[in-house]
Amino acid sequence: MIASMLPPAIDSHTLLVAAVIIHDVASNRVLLLQRGPESKFAPLHWDFPSGKANKGESITAAAARELKEETGLVIAPASLRIAGIIHGAWGIEAPNGFLTVIFAATKWDGKPLNNEPRKHAQIAWFSVTEVPADLVPDRRQALLSYLKSPGQPGISTDGFA
């Protein structure tokens, strides 16, 4: 029972982020949010619904929470599938690096809304054949990789030698 003797790893120096690709398989499109003009990171770029995990929160719970907060869509955390991982050496709010786990969801409840208009300029569906050029670059790479090989998560290690 060694695992029970260790404290939970909730004080990591690496920022943990969850992101969700909402993929409407029937219409072959994905849902994206456009970051607002005052965003600290990538203003006016398109992005997945995403956000930081709270202290002690599982990454799947963070993904479901952020998706609901930003879009109103509800998903079961257990239904999420890993679509990609981005490990960055540094970030705007993460001088010690960040780890973004990108999930894909093909089933959800609700209709998408821009629930955070102060953070996001708009929300829109895009055909998978017309992924916007101004999608945050590492997210764009992750989305294209997911669309090409859905069962094989891609891994990006930005900023590491």
Secondary structure by P-SEA (a helix, b strand, c coil): cccccccccccccbbbbbbbbcccccccbbbbbbbcccccccccccccccccccccccaaaaaaaaaaaccccccccccccccbbbbbccccccccbbbbbbbbbccccccccccccccccccccccccccccccaaaaaaaaaaaaacccbbbbbbcccc
